[in-house]
């Protein structure tokens, strides 16, 4: 299920100007919801970063900032400094 959602999101990301942002964001949101149930923090943080990238592409800069903040807080709550640093770096590149 998660692999299918990731493929859908990635296909839309690669579509460039023809991308359907709603489908991409829906696939990511469904992935996020599934991962929240599993407790897989690292994958959830990566999904939140993917959500932020998709939000930037869709022009939702406020939403992207919220997603990065959520990802950073989750990484810090789990005492994963390397993952938090990755979030901060990606936020700076966005």
C-alpha positions as CSV (number, residue, x, y, z in Angstrom):
1,X,0.0,0.0,0.0
2,X,2.7,2.5,1.0
3,X,4.8,1.6,-2.1
4,X,1.8,2.2,-4.4
5,X,1.2,5.6,-2.7
6,X,4.8,6.5,-3.1
7,X,4.8,5.6,-6.7
8,X,1.7,7.8,-7.3
9,X,3.3,10.7,-5.5
10,X,6.6,10.3,-7.4
11,X,4.9,10.0,-10.8
12,X,3.1,13.3,-10.2
13,X,6.3,14.9,-8.9
14,X,8.1,13.9,-12.2
15,X,5.2,15.2,-14.3
16,X,6.5,18.7,-14.1
17,X,4.0,21.3,-15.2
18,X,1.4,18.6,-16.0
19,X,1.5,17.3,-12.4
20,X,-1.8,16.9,-10.5
21,X,-0.9,18.5,-7.2
22,X,-4.2,17.3,-5.6
23,X,-3.5,13.6,-6.4
24,X,0.2,14.0,-5.3
25,X,-0.8,15.5,-2.0
26,X,-3.6,13.0,-1.4
27,X,-1.2,10.1,-1.9
28,X,1.2,11.7,0.5
29,X,-1.5,12.4,3.1
30,X,-2.7,8.8,2.9
31,X,0.9,7.6,3.4
32,X,1.3,10.0,6.4
33,X,-1.9,8.6,8.0
34,X,-0.8,5.0,7.5
35,X,2.7,5.7,8.9
36,X,1.3,7.5,12.0
37,X,-0.4,4.2,12.9
38,X,2.8,2.2,12.6
39,X,5.1,4.4,14.7
40,X,7.8,4.4,12.0
41,X,9.2,7.8,12.8
42,X,11.9,8.0,10.2
43,X,9.6,7.1,7.3
44,X,7.0,9.5,8.7
45,X,9.5,12.4,8.8
46,X,10.6,11.6,5.2
47,X,6.9,11.6,4.2
48,X,6.4,15.0,5.9
49,X,9.4,16.3,3.9
50,X,7.8,14.9,0.7
51,X,4.6,16.6,1.7
52,X,6.4,19.9,2.2
53,X,8.1,19.6,-1.3
54,X,4.7,18.9,-2.9
55,X,3.2,21.9,-1.1
56,X,5.9,24.1,-2.4
57,X,5.3,22.8,-5.9
58,X,1.6,23.5,-5.5
59,X,2.3,27.1,-4.3
60,X,1.3,26.4,-0.6
61,X,4.3,27.9,1.1
62,X,2.6,28.3,4.5
63,X,1.6,24.6,4.4
64,X,5.1,23.6,3.4
65,X,6.6,25.5,6.4
66,X,4.1,23.8,8.7
67,X,5.1,20.4,7.3
68,X,8.8,21.1,7.8
69,X,8.2,22.2,11.4
70,X,6.2,19.1,12.1
71,X,8.9,16.9,10.6
72,X,11.6,18.7,12.7
73,X,9.7,18.4,15.9
74,X,9.0,14.7,15.4
75,X,12.7,14.0,14.7
76,X,13.7,16.0,17.8
77,X,11.1,14.2,20.0
78,X,12.7,10.9,18.9
79,X,16.1,12.3,19.7
80,X,17.2,11.8,16.1
81,X,19.6,14.7,15.6
82,X,20.8,13.5,12.2
83,X,17.2,13.3,10.9
84,X,16.4,16.7,12.4
85,X,19.4,18.2,10.6
86,X,18.2,16.7,7.3
87,X,14.8,18.3,7.8
88,X,16.5,21.7,8.5
89,X,18.8,21.4,5.5
90,X,15.8,20.5,3.2
91,X,13.8,23.4,4.6
92,X,16.7,25.7,3.8
93,X,16.8,24.4,0.2
94,X,13.0,24.8,-0.4
